[in-house]
Amino acid sequence: MSYEGYDRFLCSDGHLWELDAHSTMYDEEKQRCPICNKAEIWSEIINETNGDGNPTKLVLDSEKTKVCDHCETILQAIYLIPDDADH
């Protein structure tokens, strides 16, 4: 049986990025934020081998998230770092 899943990362600025688990296994450079190039400070592995996995419900930082004044679309999502940050 093969493994299916993805990794989720947050940097200290609250930027979220997700990568297929197989693409990050041995490449630490991919574990840097693609927006600001900072190292990840929180991560989790989502195992979808036998279901949808159980990703953490992240909370937007309402003071830092940028929203369009005209259409209320989120232009840049900034998330609060979960309390269980293990780094």
N, C-alpha and C positions, 0 to 999 in steps of 0.2 A: 504494500500500500504506500502511495506517495504522500508527502506532506503538502498541504495547501494552506497558505496563509500570507500574512503581511505584517510588517513592523510599522509601528507609529512612533513618531519622535516629536518632541518639543524642545526648542532652544530656550535660552534664558530670556529672550525677548518675547516668547509666547507664540512663535511661528510653528505651525503644524505641517509636517510632511509625512507621507506614507510611501513605503516601498515594498515590493514583493519580497517575501522573506528570503528567497533564494538569491536575490541580487545583493543583499547586504551581509551575507554570511561571513565573508572574508575581506570586505572592502570598507575599512574605517572611514575613508574619504566620503563615502555615501552617507555616513552617519553625521555629516555636517549639514547645517541648515542651507538649503539652496537659495534662500532669500538674503541672509546676512552672513553666511559662512561660519557662524558660531557653532561650537560643539553642542551636541544634544545633552540635555540635563534630565530628561525624563523620556522613558521609552516603554513600550509594551509590545508583546508578541501576540498577534491574533491568529489562533489556530482555526482554520476553516475546513479541516480535513473531514470532519463528521458533522458539519453544521455551519452556522453563521459566525461562530466565535462569540465573544462577549466584550466588545470594545468599551472602554471607559467613556462615560458621557462627559465630554469636556465642556467647560463653561467659558463663554466669551467674556473677555475683560471689557466691560461696557465703556470704560473711560478711554481705552486705547484703540478699540476697534474703529476703523474708519468706515463710515456709512455715507452713501450718496445723499445729498440734501434733497434732490429732486425725486428719486424713485425708491429711496430707502434700501437699495441693494448694498450688501456688504462689499466694500472695495478691498479691505485688508482685514482679515480675521486675526485677532490677537487673543490667545487663550490664557486663562489662569493656570499656573502650574499646579497639578494635583498635590495634595498634602503628602501622598505616599512617594514623592520623588526619591528615588533610590540612588541618586548620583550626587 
